[in-house]
Amino acid sequence: MSAAEVAGRAAAELAELLGRPPESIVSLDRTDDGWRVGVEVLETRRIPDTADVLAEYEVETDQRGELVGYRRIRRYARGRVGDDR
């Protein structure tokens, strides 16, 4: 599978598990066992939308792109600038 196919599949499977659509793919790394994909998800919609709460999930897949695990690594407001990892 190509990197783009792995990322798309990981985002789709995460959306199915969470019941929320992904906003974007924010990172993609090859690991010894497969892939690690960072997926941004809208957790809470607010008004104005700059106050929406987003979350970044780290999705682990095997070599074939099958999801083997995921975890939320941070939550933040959409309008927040910067990377505080």
Secondary structure, DSSP 8 states (H G I E B T S, - for coil): --HHHHHHHHHHHHHHHHTS-EEEEEEEEE-SSEEEEEEEEEEE--SSGGG-EEEEEEEEEETTS-EEEEEEEEEEETT--S---
